[in-house]
Amino acid sequence: MHSTPPFPATSALVFGGSRGIGAAIGERLAREGHAVALTYVSRPDKAAEVVARIQASGGQAIALQADSANADAISNAAAEAVHHFGPLQVAVVNAGVYRGSPLDQFPLETFDQMLAVNVRGVFLAIQEAAKRMRDGGRIITIGSNTAVRGGIVGSSVYAMTKAAVATLVRELALDLAPRRITINNIQPGPIETDITSGFLDMVVARSPAKRVGRPEEVAALAAYLAGDDASYMTGTSLTLDGGWVI
Ligand SMILES: NC(=O)c1ccc[n+]([C@@H]2O[C@H](COP(=O)([O-])OP(=O)(O)OC[C@H]3O[C@@H](n4cnc5c(N)ncnc54)[C@H](OP(=O)(O)O)[C@@H]3O)[C@@H](O)[C@H]2O)c1
């Protein structure tokens, strides 16, 4: 006699999954068979669209409002994801903000906001996800190729936050290794999302590949890192940028 399992076979939590790269990763992981919980902060409409697309393709998904600048919100979202879909197999820490400004005009509030979401929020999301993850699970962060080389005036603080993510991932690999949890960081170059919508022409002109990347290309690398073939890879940062940093 068959009994219905209490949870799907695997579950994934995507922090910042309502738009852009995070949405593409959530949809890709759903196609790979994961039940997907995704967080958003300001766009419930976009989050609902991602959930609807996953469900229309036969997958399972829920959207959770959780500001990555808020520690309790991150913890509650992780708990809620597990409540719905069981212990995590995959966590993707994608939520991030870009605010550019030259040094002499850089507002301290902007500095604090970027640190809160792009660094503190990333650390907390990893911590809260790891607590609720199966042994052998996967954590993937979304950094940026600006951690290697930026070269755009005004991007200094953003680049610093992404360099912090790369270092955090490298060192946390040691904390997580005894549980066979891998953690890796994808460093995209310019990808066509709301973040780059204002300066696409400039990045296309500067890019060696003469194009921007697509969110689905980042999602493909995330799917690899989330899969069985990547079980020996941990602590690394993989740059995906059409040669921008060369
Ligand atoms: N696009 C690029 O060229 C590029 C290049 C390198 C790295 N990245 C990195 O890739 C990640 C995603 O970028 P994207 O271009 O896809 O950005 P995006 O289109 O602006 O989407 C950002 C996503 O993060 C969520 N988010 C933002 N702030 C949040 C917060 N405080 N709490 C929870 N969720 C939050 C947004 O939720 P809402 O929809 O609710 O606002 C949205 O789902 C970021 O970490 C970014 O730094 C992007």
The ligand as an SDF file (V2000), in Angstrom:
LIG
                    3D

 48 52  0  0  0  0  0  0  0  0999 V2000
   22.0290   41.7930  -12.9180 N   0  0  0  0  0  0  0  0  0  0  0  0
   23.3540   41.8270  -12.9070 C   0  0  0  0  0  0  0  0  0  0  0  0
   24.0000   42.3110  -13.8390 O   0  0  0  0  0  0  0  0  0  0  0  0
   24.1040   41.2320  -11.7480 C   0  0  0  0  0  0  0  0  0  0  0  0
   25.4850   41.0360  -11.9010 C   0  0  0  0  0  0  0  0  0  0  0  0
   26.2140   40.5000  -10.8640 C   0  0  0  0  0  0  0  0  0  0  0  0
   25.5740   40.1480   -9.6950 C   0  0  0  0  0  0  0  0  0  0  0  0
   24.2480   40.3420   -9.5570 N   0  0  0  0  0  0  0  0  0  0  0  0
   23.6280   39.9380   -8.2790 C   0  0  0  0  0  0  0  0  0  0  0  0
   22.6050   39.0160   -8.5290 O   0  0  0  0  0  0  0  0  0  0  0  0
   21.5980   39.1430   -7.5340 C   0  0  0  0  0  0  0  0  0  0  0  0
   20.2520   39.3450   -8.2190 C   0  0  0  0  0  0  0  0  0  0  0  0
   20.3300   40.4710   -9.0590 O   0  0  0  0  0  0  0  0  0  0  0  0
   19.2410   40.7830  -10.1610 P   0  0  0  0  0  0  0  0  0  0  0  0
   19.9420   41.5220  -11.2310 O   0  0  0  0  0  0  0  0  0  0  0  0
   18.4540   39.5720  -10.4880 O   0  0  0  0  0  0  0  0  0  0  0  0
   18.3540   41.8400   -9.3570 O   0  0  0  0  0  0  0  0  0  0  0  0
   16.8280   42.2720   -9.4610 P   0  0  0  0  0  0  0  0  0  0  0  0
   16.2600   41.9730  -10.8040 O   0  0  0  0  0  0  0  0  0  0  0  0
   16.7980   43.6740   -8.9340 O   0  0  0  0  0  0  0  0  0  0  0  0
   16.1200   41.2930   -8.4030 O   0  0  0  0  0  0  0  0  0  0  0  0
   16.5200   41.3500   -7.0690 C   0  0  0  0  0  0  0  0  0  0  0  0
   15.8340   40.2430   -6.3110 C   0  0  0  0  0  0  0  0  0  0  0  0
   16.2970   40.3000   -4.9430 O   0  0  0  0  0  0  0  0  0  0  0  0
   15.2060   40.5910   -4.1050 C   0  0  0  0  0  0  0  0  0  0  0  0
   15.6250   41.4880   -3.0410 N   0  0  0  0  0  0  0  0  0  0  0  0
   16.2260   42.6990   -3.1490 C   0  0  0  0  0  0  0  0  0  0  0  0
   16.4110   43.2280   -1.9330 N   0  0  0  0  0  0  0  0  0  0  0  0
   15.9200   42.3250   -1.0460 C   0  0  0  0  0  0  0  0  0  0  0  0
   15.7790   42.3060    0.3550 C   0  0  0  0  0  0  0  0  0  0  0  0
   16.1790   43.3250    1.1250 N   0  0  0  0  0  0  0  0  0  0  0  0
   15.2150   41.2180    0.9300 N   0  0  0  0  0  0  0  0  0  0  0  0
   14.7690   40.1840    0.1750 C   0  0  0  0  0  0  0  0  0  0  0  0
   14.8520   40.1530   -1.1560 N   0  0  0  0  0  0  0  0  0  0  0  0
   15.4180   41.2240   -1.7550 C   0  0  0  0  0  0  0  0  0  0  0  0
   14.1490   41.2400   -4.9920 C   0  0  0  0  0  0  0  0  0  0  0  0
   12.8700   41.1260   -4.3870 O   0  0  0  0  0  0  0  0  0  0  0  0
   11.6460   42.1170   -4.8290 P   0  0  0  0  0  0  0  0  0  0  0  0
   11.2410   41.6880   -6.2150 O   0  0  0  0  0  0  0  0  0  0  0  0
   10.5760   41.8500   -3.8240 O   0  0  0  0  0  0  0  0  0  0  0  0
   12.1580   43.5180   -4.7680 O   0  0  0  0  0  0  0  0  0  0  0  0
   14.3440   40.4240   -6.2640 C   0  0  0  0  0  0  0  0  0  0  0  0
   13.7400   39.1640   -6.1550 O   0  0  0  0  0  0  0  0  0  0  0  0
   22.0230   40.3090   -6.6470 C   0  0  0  0  0  0  0  0  0  0  0  0
   22.6850   39.7980   -5.5050 O   0  0  0  0  0  0  0  0  0  0  0  0
   22.9740   41.0820   -7.5220 C   0  0  0  0  0  0  0  0  0  0  0  0
   23.8920   41.8220   -6.7670 O   0  0  0  0  0  0  0  0  0  0  0  0
   23.4840   40.8830  -10.5600 C   0  0  0  0  0  0  0  0  0  0  0  0
  1  2  1  0
  2  3  2  0
  2  4  1  0
  4  5  1  0
  4 48  2  0
  5  6  2  0
  6  7  1  0
  7  8  2  0
  8  9  1  0
  8 48  1  0
  9 10  1  0
  9 46  1  0
 10 11  1  0
 11 12  1  0
 11 44  1  0
 12 13  1  0
 13 14  1  0
 14 15  2  0
 14 16  1  0
 14 17  1  0
 17 18  1  0
 18 19  2  0
 18 20  1  0
 18 21  1  0
 21 22  1  0
 22 23  1  0
 23 24  1  0
 23 42  1  0
 24 25  1  0
 25 26  1  0
 25 36  1  0
 26 27  1  0
 26 35  1  0
 27 28  2  0
 28 29  1  0
 29 30  1  0
 29 35  2  0
 30 31  1  0
 30 32  2  0
 32 33  1  0
 33 34  2  0
 34 35  1  0
 36 37  1  0
 36 42  1  0
 37 38  1  0
 38 39  2  0
 38 40  1  0
 38 41  1  0
 42 43  1  0
 44 45  1  0
 44 46  1  0
 46 47  1  0
M  CHG  2   8   1  16  -1
M  END
$$$$
